[in-house]
Amino acid sequence: MPAQTRSADRIGSVSIYRYEQIVAELRRPLEPRPQAQFAVGDRALEIEPMREPGYRENGEDHFTVRESLLRLAEDTGLAYSSVRSARWTASKWPAQHRCASASFMVHRILASIENEEERFTAILNLPTGKKRWTADEANRRTGRQAPRPVTPQEDSALHTVTQGEEPARAPVRPSQSVSPPLRHSTVVRQDRLAPLR
């Protein structure tokens, strides 16, 4: 857990009491996924609002954003990266602009549209011929490569990218080296072996 700072009565922008209320709320069984992920993001934003890089409040020694989000992640059993991502996504989608029929993933992908008005309009306009947003359609809307190609151009682009590549091989680091074979002189304690059946 991150070390306490001189401001022991606060975590981020909230009091210890409010922080403990937030942790208790996030530990409860969560609602359907998009609402649950937005709840995590909204609470993380409450604890640490989005600020300009290098922001310091009156020169006081507060928890850093990272420390506050790490503590929230640890106290709720969530991954730090999930809390950080949910906070960023929630910051891009105020509650009144969220679309209940779109997944959190779609919101996260479309959040990369810089212009707020364009972003808020984009989620309301379903892709042509579709009944709902998918992650692939959101990727297409933001100009990213869709994992599942639909058009011949997308399929061709995907094959061009992967053509001629060798399979990835993970290097073996010294800490991952293969154990040496057992020598004949190795003693195995009989009392630790499970009986064979």
C-alpha positions in Angstrom: 0.0 0.0 0.0 1.4 3.5 -0.8 2.9 5.3 2.2 0.8 8.0 4.0 1.8 11.6 3.5 1.5 14.6 5.7 -2.2 14.9 4.7 -3.3 11.8 6.6 -6.9 12.9 6.7 -7.3 12.8 2.9 -6.8 10.5 0.1 -6.6 12.4 -3.2 -9.4 14.9 -3.1 -11.7 13.1 -0.6 -11.7 12.6 3.2 -10.7 9.2 4.7 -14.4 8.8 5.6 -15.6 9.4 2.0 -12.8 7.2 0.7 -14.0 4.3 2.9 -17.6 4.8 1.7 -16.3 4.6 -2.0 -14.4 1.4 -1.2 -17.4 -0.2 0.5 -19.6 0.7 -2.6 -17.1 -0.7 -5.1 -16.8 -4.0 -3.1 -20.5 -4.7 -3.3 -21.7 -7.0 -6.2 -21.5 -4.8 -9.2 -24.4 -4.1 -11.7 -24.2 -5.0 -15.4 -20.7 -4.4 -16.7 -20.9 -0.9 -18.4 -22.5 0.7 -15.4 -20.1 -1.1 -13.0 -17.0 0.1 -15.0 -18.4 3.6 -15.1 -19.0 3.5 -11.4 -15.4 2.6 -10.8 -14.3 5.4 -13.2 -16.7 8.0 -11.6 -15.4 7.1 -8.1 -11.8 7.2 -9.2 -12.5 10.7 -10.7 -14.0 11.8 -7.4 -10.9 10.7 -5.6 -8.5 12.1 -8.2 -10.1 14.5 -10.7 -8.3 14.9 -14.0 -5.7 17.7 -13.7 -3.0 19.3 -15.8 0.3 17.5 -15.7 2.5 18.7 -12.9 -0.4 20.0 -10.8 0.3 20.6 -7.1 -2.3 21.9 -4.7 -0.8 24.8 -2.6 2.5 23.0 -2.5 1.2 20.5 0.0 2.5 16.9 0.0 -0.6 14.9 -1.1 -0.9 11.4 -2.4 0.1 11.4 -6.0 -2.6 10.4 -8.5 -0.8 7.1 -9.0 -0.6 6.4 -5.3 -4.3 7.2 -4.8 -5.4 5.0 -7.7 -3.1 2.1 -6.6 -4.6 2.3 -3.1 -8.2 2.2 -4.5 -7.2 -0.7 -6.7 -5.7 -2.6 -3.8 -8.6 -1.8 -1.5 -11.3 -3.0 -4.0 -9.4 -5.9 -5.5 -9.3 -4.4 -8.9 -6.3 -4.1 -11.2 -4.6 -0.7 -11.2 -4.8 -0.6 -15.0 -8.5 -1.2 -14.9 -9.0 1.7 -12.4 -6.8 4.0 -14.4 -8.6 3.2 -17.7 -12.1 3.5 -16.1 -11.1 6.9 -14.7 -9.9 8.2 -18.1 -13.0 6.8 -19.9 -15.4 8.3 -17.4 -13.6 11.6 -17.7 -14.4 11.6 -21.4 -18.0 10.6 -21.0 -20.0 12.6 -18.5 -23.1 10.7 -17.4 -25.5 12.6 -19.5 -23.6 11.7 -22.7 -23.2 7.9 -22.1 -25.2 5.5 -24.2 -26.8 2.7 -22.3 -26.9 0.4 -25.3 -23.2 0.7 -26.0 -20.6 -1.3 -24.1 -17.9 0.3 -21.9 -15.3 -0.9 -24.5 -17.1 1.1 -27.2 -17.1 4.2 -24.9 -13.4 3.7 -24.2 -12.5 3.4 -27.9 -14.7 6.4 -29.0 -13.2 8.4 -26.1 -10.1 8.9 -28.3 -12.1 11.3 -30.5 -10.7 14.6 -29.3 -13.6 16.9 -30.1 -16.3 16.5 -27.4 -19.2 17.4 -29.7 -18.0 15.0 -32.4 -17.5 12.2 -29.7 -21.0 12.7 -28.2 -22.6 12.8 -31.6 -20.7 9.7 -32.8 -22.1 7.4 -30.2 -25.6 8.4 -31.0 -25.2 7.6 -34.7 -25.1 3.9 -35.2 -22.9 2.5 -37.9 -24.7 2.1 -41.2 -26.8 -1.1 -41.3 -26.0 -2.0 -37.6 -28.4 -2.3 -34.7 -25.7 -1.5 -32.1 -22.1 -0.4 -31.7 -19.4 -3.1 -31.6 -15.7 -2.7 -30.7 -14.8 -3.3 -34.4 -17.2 -0.6 -35.6 -15.8 1.8 -32.9 -12.3 1.1 -34.1 -13.3 1.8 -37.7 -14.9 5.0 -36.6 -11.7 6.2 -35.0 -9.5 5.1 -37.9 -8.0 2.1 -36.2 -7.5 -1.3 -37.7 -10.5 -3.5 -36.8 -9.5 -7.0 -35.6 -12.2 -8.6 -37.7 -12.0 -7.3 -41.3 -15.2 -6.8 -43.2 -14.3 -5.2 -46.4 -11.7 -6.6 -48.9 -9.6 -3.5 -48.2 -9.5 -4.2 -44.5 -8.7 -7.9 -45.2 -5.9 -7.0 -47.6 -4.5 -4.4 -45.1 -4.4 -7.1 -42.4 -2.7 -9.6 -44.6 -0.1 -7.0 -45.7 0.7 -6.3 -42.1 1.1 -9.9 -41.1 2.8 -11.2 -44.3 6.4 -12.3 -44.0 6.5 -12.0 -40.2 8.1 -14.8 -38.2 6.3 -16.1 -35.2 7.2 -14.2 -32.1 9.6 -15.9 -29.7 10.0 -14.9 -26.2 13.6 -14.6 -25.1 14.6 -16.8 -22.1 15.9 -14.5 -19.4 18.4 -15.9 -16.8 15.6 -15.9 -14.2 13.5 -18.1 -16.5 16.2 -20.6 -17.3 15.3 -24.2 -17.4 16.2 -26.1 -14.3 19.2 -28.5 -14.6 18.3 -32.2 -14.7 18.3 -34.0 -11.4 21.6 -35.7 -10.6 21.7 -39.3 -9.3 22.9 -38.0 -6.0 19.8 -35.9 -5.4 17.9 -37.1 -2.3 14.1 -37.1 -2.4 12.4 -37.4 0.9 9.9 -40.2 1.0 7.6 -38.5 3.6 6.9 -35.7 1.1 5.8 -37.9 -1.8 2.1 -38.7 -2.3 1.3 -42.4 -2.5 0.7 -43.7 -6.0 -2.7 -45.2 -6.8 
